[in-house]
Amino acid sequence: MNLRTRQNKPPDKVRQVKKQAKITQREICGLVAELNQTIEAHVRHASERLALTAAQAVALRELDSTITLKELARRMCCEPSNTTFVVDKLEALGFLERGPHPDDRRAKLLFLTDAGKDKRAEVIAELSKSSPLSSLTEDEKYRLSELLYRAIAT
């Protein structure tokens, strides 16, 4: 089943995890990878509707406060040099500006302009529509995030 086919299926037709005595590491890794691919496809489609690249949409989503380029790169899970390219484009579009860091003259702080705050709100709204995680309750999302944090902490 390819990713597009799966996304277009109603929730009741999406395969369910069978209750079994033991789920293998391979099965869990496959599910995590499939969820990641589904989320990435969702971000790509949402960003296209907003005339942004997926990386630009992710950067705007992550810019919830004034942060450094290094912190943005960490949040986006990419190299600072790639993040610089994305930031350059967002700056050219008038969505963010760079300013001096008060404690580290080598670092720059990134902050959203008013247009950037508006665009970020659009990104958040668009990403919330038909999110791959929208079928989960708030309690399920909390439990999932708790388990994922525990898994990556080891």
Backbone hydrogen bonds, N-H to C=O, Kabsch-Sander energy under -0.5 kcal/mol:
donor,donor_aa,acceptor,acceptor_aa,energy
6,R,2,N,-2.1
7,Q,3,L,-2.2
8,N,4,R,-1.5
9,K,5,T,-0.6
9,K,6,R,-1.0
13,K,10,P,-2.1
14,V,10,P,-0.7
14,V,11,P,-0.9
20,Q,18,K,-0.5
28,I,24,T,-2.1
29,C,25,Q,-3.0
30,G,26,R,-2.4
31,L,27,E,-2.3
32,V,28,I,-2.7
33,A,29,C,-2.5
34,E,30,G,-2.5
35,L,31,L,-2.6
36,N,32,V,-2.5
37,Q,33,A,-2.4
38,T,34,E,-2.4
39,I,35,L,-2.7
40,E,36,N,-2.6
41,A,37,Q,-2.3
42,H,38,T,-2.1
43,V,39,I,-2.6
44,R,40,E,-2.5
45,H,41,A,-2.5
46,A,42,H,-2.5
47,S,43,V,-2.8
48,E,44,R,-2.2
49,R,45,H,-1.6
50,L,46,A,-0.8
50,L,47,S,-0.7
51,A,48,E,-1.4
52,L,47,S,-2.7
57,A,53,T,-2.3
58,V,54,A,-2.5
59,A,55,A,-2.4
60,L,56,Q,-2.5
61,R,57,A,-2.5
62,E,58,V,-2.3
63,L,59,A,-1.4
64,D,62,E,-2.1
67,I,65,S,-0.5
67,I,110,L,-1.4
69,L,108,K,-1.0
72,L,68,T,-2.3
73,A,69,L,-2.6
74,R,70,K,-2.1
75,R,71,E,-2.5
76,M,72,L,-2.3
77,C,73,A,-0.7
77,C,74,R,-0.8
78,C,73,A,-2.2
82,N,79,E,-0.6
83,T,79,E,-2.1
84,T,80,P,-2.5
85,F,81,S,-1.3
86,V,82,N,-1.7
87,V,83,T,-3.0
88,D,84,T,-2.7
89,K,85,F,-1.8
90,L,86,V,-2.4
91,E,87,V,-2.7
92,A,88,D,-2.2
93,L,89,K,-1.7
94,G,91,E,-1.2
95,F,90,L,-2.7
96,L,90,L,-0.7
97,E,111,F,-2.7
99,G,109,L,-2.6
101,H,104,D,-0.5
101,H,107,A,-1.3
107,A,104,D,-1.2
109,L,99,G,-3.5
110,L,67,I,-3.5
111,F,97,E,-2.4
113,T,95,F,-1.8
117,K,113,T,-2.4
118,D,114,D,-2.1
119,K,115,A,-2.5
120,R,116,G,-2.8
121,A,117,K,-2.0
122,E,118,D,-1.8
123,V,119,K,-2.5
124,I,120,R,-2.8
125,A,121,A,-2.3
126,E,122,E,-2.7
127,L,123,V,-2.9
128,S,124,I,-1.4
129,K,125,A,-0.9
129,K,126,E,-0.6
131,S,128,S,-1.1
134,S,131,S,-1.9
136,L,133,L,-1.8
141,K,137,T,-2.5
142,Y,138,E,-2.3
143,R,139,D,-2.6
144,L,140,E,-2.8
145,S,141,K,-2.6
146,E,142,Y,-2.5
147,L,143,R,-2.3
148,L,144,L,-2.6
149,Y,145,S,-2.7
150,R,146,E,-2.0
151,A,147,L,-2.2
152,I,148,L,-2.4
153,A,149,Y,-1.2
154,T,151,A,-0.8
